[in-house]
């Protein structure tokens, strides 16, 4: 009889281990949802867009569409409303951009809408709204590249590294 009790206790330990392992696996796998879709930015529907026809004032655009995602770099004559759709198959993977929409509202010198344009991912470069970085022109030179180009003075670099001594 004692042999039967030991055998029964070991079965219960094994069963407990299997239940705990299955429970932990289930919890871990629920964190890995599949097919996650991330929408970001301003999605403009046709009804809202109809509120700002060509000839509308800047104030009417702001009241109807709200604050733009960004404006033109050198003058405020263009409002950009940007939206992006990203997907990722598993929660810990980097999202992949699958759709991008940019609504551009152009103003004339009097602050009146002169043109509306809609751009998609096929029309141009990807704008990275997550990291907020824009690629720049030029080259990034390493220390060795600066030395070979002659753009860096080694004596001043060593002096600066030592704290200006």
CORLIN-V762259 format. One line per field, one symbol per residue. psi: psi as a letter, one per 40 degrees, with the letter a starting at -180 (. if undefined). burial: b if it has 9 or more other ideal C-beta (glycine too) atoms within 8 Angstrom, else e. A space follows every 10 residues. Layout:
# CORLIN-V762259
psi = ???
burial = ???
This chain:
# CORLIN-V762259
psi = dddddddddd dddddddddd dddddddddd egiifhhhhi ahhhidddde egiheiiddd ddddeahidi iiddifehhh hhiihiihdi deihihhdhh hhhhhhiaee fihdihihia deeaihhgdd efihiiiaih iiddddddde ehhddddddd deff.
burial = eeeeeeeeee eeeeeeeeee eeeeeeeeee ebeeebebeb bbebeeebbe bbeeebeeeb bbebbeebee eeeeeeebbb bbbbbbbbee eeeebebeeb bbbbbbbeee ebbeebeeeb eeeeeeeebe eeeeeeeeee eeeeebbeee ebeeeebebe eeeee
